[in-house]
Amino acid sequence: MKVFPMLASSLRRPYRTGFAALSLGLAVAAMGCTQGGSPYSASGGAGVPVPSFAPVVQEVMPAVVNVSAIQRVSKAAADPQGSQSGRNEDRVALRGIPPSILEELLRRFPDSRDRGGTSAPKVASVALGSGFIVDPSGYVVTDNHVLEDAERVSVVVSDTTEYPARIVGRDPLTDLALLKVDAPRPLSFVHWGDSDTTRVGDWVLAIGNPFGLDNTVSSGIISGRGRDLHTGPYDDFLQIDAAMNRGNSGGPTFDLRGDVIGVNTAIYSPNGGSVGIGFAIPANRAKPVVEQLKTYGRVARGWLGVQIREVTPEIAQSLGLPRVTGALVAEVGAGSPAAAAGFAQGDIVLSANGQDIRRMHDLPLMIAEMPIGQMAAITVWRGNSALSLRPVISEMPADPTTELFRRGKAQSRHSEQKTTAPVSVSASAPGI
């Protein structure tokens, strides 16, 4: 099985090809997108049917939009010669789509020369996704990967009006992006919910544009929380069994109050289609990122200046730690906030600002959300006892891992770094 970002398509077509034709081509190849079964009220117990999801859907649907990103013309599109090279580039543009659907799409949208050998118009790659309006002035949340290499972006609202959209900001680390459209009137919008209060088993609704089929609703439950897909240091996904497919990317997941509790971003599937395992960025992770993108056009995160690794039972035993918990400090950046506060290689971070670090993955999330310029209270395990350290959190550099090693190399020219325990640094160990 593989994890796929949920782009509806990324296919090459002439600029003059209509959006409706694109949607039709995708719809023919698409699988069913709505999950069946009768929902039951969590409060009423099994056997008590919920009257209908329709009132919630009618309330929030006007704020869900279709996002279309015209990407840069590929090299193959500008090449008037090779049909085979064009087909290979088509496969790159359609990366991630299952071979059966890919072949069907390539038959419906052949390469750029007609049978007479004359050149057809240059073609572009078009990515389709979903989004939702969070402000009546026209701010739209979607996924960052929907906008990859985009030259032009447009948003289609519920009344089928299409608006050109400006990219306000993008955050690849959380796969979130913010768009702005200028409409002549206030637009319908939705509110963020509290994803921390959602429970495994709660009913949710996913709305989006799978395979270009707009205004598609599917229902399901939250199947899990805190999922780490190993796509980045800030993975903290809600797992949802509502049917989601390519094109749902960037669309909202709602609770039954009509509040957004997640931003749909990926599916787990052996074939690229929905098998009932989808993932959404929790609202409480997404909202502060969106607010920073709206205010600054970028996201500033807290930085400690260490590289960390997972604590294994063997490491815990060798360092005298009573139980397997926390995050192991594998490297301390010279001149970093951690170095200034006295962190050492081999420390195990047990808590940050009073919150326990149960697993390595918890620490990057906590540090990233800490206020820049403020002192943090960090408890580490060193020498068979707990020790309190007080680093002042700084802003994360553009490439924290490169910065950590750059500082480390500069420091090593002057003095040899002392460590409390020899710990190898894995290339995959996150820098925070």
Secondary structure, 3 states (H helix, E strand, C coil): CEEEECCCCEEEEECCCCHHHHHHHHHHHCCCCCCCCCCECCCCCCCCECCCCHHHHHHHHHHEEEEEEEECCCHHHHCCCCHHHHHHHHHHHCCCCCHHHHHHHHHHCCCCECCCCCECCCEEEEEEEEEEEEECCCEEEEEHHHHCCEEEEEEECCCCCEEEEEEEEEECCCCEEEEEECCCCCCCCCCECCHHHCCCCCEEEEEECHHHCCCEEEEEEEEEEEECCCCCCCCCEEEECCCCCCCCCCCEEECCCCCEEEEEEEEEECCCCCCCCEEEEEHHHHHHHHHHHHHHCCCCCEECCEEEEECCHHHHHHCCCCCCCCEEEEEECCCCHHHHHCCCCCCEEEEECCEECCCCCHHHHHHHCCCCCCECCEEEEECCEEEEECCECEECCCCHHHHHHHHHHHHHCCCCCCCCCCCCCCCCCCEC
